[in-house]
């Protein structure tokens, strides 16, 4: 991960690795940021707005602000994807906290909910309407905190 500023403004550059047959989890969206993803190695099936695109090394795709998306490694090699997020917001904190919530294999769902609630300006679930997602995340994040399972400090 790296933060930089260029003539277009601030951005976050990330490189993600997905083993064969693994996906990035439920479809999500970035309410304030555009993501540009390029496949460095492997084969990616990227679903945006319900349409799936297969990307090979050197191919890229831009995901506009607010577009639901997910990615799956449909190949036999490790998928390496380099993504630029503009503007970055606090997405780096969100992704680090989500990985912490999944440490050891199975994600701690209450921890994930707490992270999504805290970083709601930068990442949201796409399948649940925001008017419903927001109060649910808020209540469940409080429960996560009371139970000592909130990784966001």
Helices and strands as residue ranges (DSSP letters): E 2-6, E 9-18, E 28-29, E 34-41, E 43-48, E 51-56, E 60-63, E 69-73, E 79-86, H 91-101, H 109-118, E 124-125, H 130-146
